[in-house]
Amino acid sequence: MAEKQSTTPLMEQYLSIKNKHKDSILFFRMGDFYEMFYEDAKTGSKVLGITLTSRSHGKSAHVPLAGFPHHALDGYLAKMIKAGYRVAICEQIEDPKLTKTIVKREVQEIITPGTAVSDDLLETKKNNYLASLFFNKNMCGFSVIDVSTGEYQLTEIDIKYVKETVLNFSPAEVLVGENQYSQFLDLFPTHVPFTITKRDDWTFNYDYAYESLTKHFSTLTLKGFGVEDFTNGISAAGAILTYLNENQKQKLVHINQLSRMSDSDYLIIDYTTRRNLELIQAMNTAGHKGTLLSVLDQTHTPMGARLLVNWLLSPLKDLEKINNRLDSVEELYNNADLRKDLEVLKKAGDLERLLAKFATGRANARDAKAIQNTLTVIATVKETLTNVKSNLLAELNSQLDALTKLKDRIDSCIVDNPPLSITDGGLIKRGFNKELDEIREIAYSGKDWIAKLQTSEREKTGISSLKVSFNKVFGYYIEITRPHLSKVPPHYVRKQTLVNSERFIVQELKEYEEKVLGAEEKIFTLEYELFNKIRQDILEDALTIQKNARVLAKIDCLNNLARVAIENDYIRPDVHNDDYIEIHEGRHPVVEKLLPPGEQFVVNDTFIDNKADQVLIITGPNMAGKSTYLRQIGLICIMAQMGGYIPAKKAKIGIIDRVFTRVGASDNLAAGESTFLTEMNETANILNNATLNSLIILDEIGRGTSTFDGLSIAWSVVEYIHNTPHLAAKTVFATHYHELTELELILPRVKNYNVAVKEWGDHIVFLRKIVTGGCDHSYGIHVAQLAGLPKPVINRAYEVLSNLESEALNQKKEPKLAEHRDTQSDKIQQMSLFEELEKSLREEINNIDPNKLTPIEALNKLDQLKQLVSNENKN
């Protein structure tokens, strides 16, 4: 940067500050603008779409420059953060009017994708996680925090599960130690959907991390949080806290709890299954439309919307907790008045993120009013839920605290419609502070004083058109039109000349101006001080406000599930601890909403257990509805275990511990993984991690390789799931390999089902009904015909198919696929047959005397030997 050095004090100051924040875009406050210089200006110009210009600064004649008005900070900051950049905000920390040298400036805050708390930087219904990783041999400490809500967790995981865990949280930013960065990249070799921030390794030091955490929480140990033994997790969590303290430069009082992540209480849904079942993100569009969340989310509060995502991705496994939620949903389902009264939740603000704004010094008076209004909502909700019967709703109601004193204090202090700025006055109600009211009286009683002065001066000068006025540029003045200038008294001091008049000042008016302007400065200062006291009052109740936020979110979710159940004709499932799932007239919750008007969804039954109907083989043509049927089973189980009603006529759902899916054809070419390798990776994950209590959903296996290879693997996978005692999971397998239906003949817990079709000549109609029995062919050529393939292609395909099917059975008319072959035994048997044949041939040949054979006899003997070989081959 030698060529960029400048002799101007301003640029020396800039370069000094920028040198401390080389990895950030520096927003440098200059009066009413934020400016960027050099490479930051070039980057900012491209990302923000603002003009890149230049300015002369001493010897640096052409310094690249880009800037924007200070009041537009939030909008431009959001663009920069969403583009993945860190931004250091450098403010003027002294009044330019009070210094004759360069204004002092300091970086007040560093904003990164994972530390944002501003509304413009966040998605209302989505958590914004900052994650941290610390590798130690085969284990990894993992911690996440949402600074905007105060949620803070840690755990330790096997290194092979790190990638999946990180992807499940979808963090905005991940912290990794400098020396562990390459190890992290080994896990994420391709483009990642988050910002990676390298940190000094000392920030992950266990002793330093432990001390940082206990100091922040004002505790002697971490035992109270249940994380004392997680040394690697503590290292990761401590690194997060150090990072936040460097960036926020505020005491983050809203981060007051640290919890341990635990999978033991929840149904595990891995990243692949989340994607395949389209729980919160559509596979094709990466948006929310067409997802289960899009159907279930009609929450009234931002906290409730975020919690619903959590419930959906982490359903419960504890039967009592599931039924507690279902009891609450049922009570709300059956009580229309209760649901209607809870519509008041629409008026609640985002308590979690409002509190975070106060903790980080970014809140304004409107945020205070939002907290006041939400406390009013809480008081109404408490009254509404007074007589509820369900245990969970009653418990939640008892946990709400309307914080009446805080609510009344905000109400008596802050005006009903406060301005955005907290430094320009207009925030505080009249009557709240006596000193402020007195100063206001001085500053704003000017109309009467000016009217009196104007009347007095008109009488003294005899100028009836004389006016006493004020503007922000020239302050107070007396204006006299040109025809009356001869009457102006000598003590009037000329201030400004206009075309048709002149403006004057007198000593009395000058003294009043100084008094009023001084009063305004005092008003601004005093109002800001009073607002800061309100801010402190709010932060003192931070714990209670956070608790209120969590409770409101749960009430909102339960009420939401009840309303969605009524709207979509869902029923309460019977959830139990037995090993079977029985669904009558089940429906796919998303597909049924996407059908054209008037088209009815075809319902289907399901029965699956671990004793007799463990593996369901579903065959049938493309487009017939196999995939829809498979997915609806998984979605119904997830909805039931999250404590919601389900799309069915009746259902008994045995609690499952994991849902696995292997769906369709996909690849990861950027990581060197073909479609087939991706299939096999997902299949291996299922076979290595499923248990007796898992639900496996297989929608095709082996379609990414040759037919014989793929069919062989699919056959073997089903046998393995069926025959492996510790696995033997409930499995639904949709396949185009109708040969797999033959497994029902040899495996007792395999059951065949197919999607019914109706045939009329060359035409087929998909009935989308699941019926017992296997499908004897896949109808793939029918579908090809529907797609418009040329007739000669279709006819030839039928010929080839006939040839292939003729080779499907052995001589006993049994499926060749079901034969078990011991390669070594076959080899021995083949050698034995060959040896017997050789012995016979040798004996025959030894008995021949060539000298005694006529030509005809020799030919006959040769024919006999040939027949012998031929007969042995047939045998």
WOTA-V949298 format. One line per field, one symbol per residue. phi: phi as a letter, one per 30 degrees, with the letter a starting at -180 (. if undefined). Layout:
# WOTA-V949298
phi: ???
This chain:
# WOTA-V949298
phi: .edcdbddeddddeddddddbdcbdcdcdbicbccbbhdddddddddcicdcbbbdbidddbcebbaadddceedddddddddjccbccccdcbdedcbccdddbbdcaccbeccdbdedcbdecbdccccbbbdbiccbdbbbbcddbjdbbbabbdddcdeddddddhddabcbdedcdddddddbdcecdadccdbedddcdedddddddddddhbdbcddcibedcddddeddddddeddddddhbddddcbbbccdbddcbddbddddedddhdbbdddciccdicdedddcbdcbddddddddddddbddcdddddddddddddddedbdddddddddddddddeddddddddcicdbdddddddedddddddddeddcecdcdedddddddddbdheddedddddccddbddddccciiccddjdbddddddddddccdddddddddddddddcicdcebcbbbddcidaccbdeecddcdddddcdcaccdcabcbbbeddddddddddddddddeddddddddddededddceeddddedddedddddddddddddddcicbddccbcdcbbbbchdbddceddcddejdcdddbcbbbbccbcdccccckdeidjddddeddddddddddddjcdbdadaabcddccbccbbbhcbbbddcicdedddedddddedddbdbecdcccccibidcbdeddddddeddddedddcdedchddbcbcacdddddddddbcdccbcbbddbccbidcbbddhcdbdjccdaciddddddddjdeeeddddddddddddddcdcdddicdddddcbceddedddddddddddddddddddddccedccdeddddddddddddeddddddd
